[in-house]
Amino acid sequence: MTHASTCGDCIHFRNDADHLERSFPGLTAMSSGRGAARAADGLCDRHGLYLARFAYCDDLVRKPASGGRQ
């Protein structure tokens, strides 16, 4: 079964390096949140999970479309 939206499309998904480094104290001891090994993985702030951006769940809330200026 394929899903039209994935965790990477959800407002609860955070994959910016600074957020990951704050969430995992000590991560920078051997690497950083900017490492290529994590690809586009991130954290689900709703469920407290580290997962791939291509995961999905029933609690997905799509990010608002970022169109032009308002």
N, C-alpha and C positions, 0 to 999 in steps of 0.2 A: 504494500500500500504506500503510495507517495502522498506527501502533504504539500499543500500550496505554500505554507508558511513554516519556517523553522525557528529554532531558538534565536538565531542571529537576527531575526525580524522582530523580536519581542522587546518590549520596554524593560523587562526584568533582566535581560541578558547584558552583561558588562564584560567587555574584553579589552579595555584599555589597559596598557601596561602599568600605569600608576595605581589603578584600582587593584590589580592582581598583586602587586608588590605590597600594598597596604594590607590586603586580605591574608597573605601568607608571609608572616614575619620570618625572616631568615632566607627567603627565596633568593635574595641577592648575594648570599654567601658564596654560591657556586655559579650563579647565572643571573638572569633577571627576567622580568615579565616581558621584556622585549625580544627574547630569544626566538629564533625561527622554529625551534622544536615544538612549540605550542601551537603553531599555525594560527588559526582563528578561534581557538578554544577560548572559553571564558567562564564566568560565574553566573549562575542564576540567582539573583538576589531574592527571589520568591521562595525557592526551595533549598537554597544553600548548597547547590551542587556545582562542581566543576565539570564542564561538558563541552562537546564539540558544537560549533555554531549550527551544524546540520541536524542536531537532535530536535526533538519536538515533544510537546505535551499538550494536554487539554486545557491548560491554564494560560495559553499564549494570548498576549495582548499586543497586537501589532503596533509598532512605532508609527507615529504620525508621518505622513508623506512630507518630505522636505522639498517643497516646491520653490517657487521664486520668493521674492520679497513681499512683505505684507505692509 
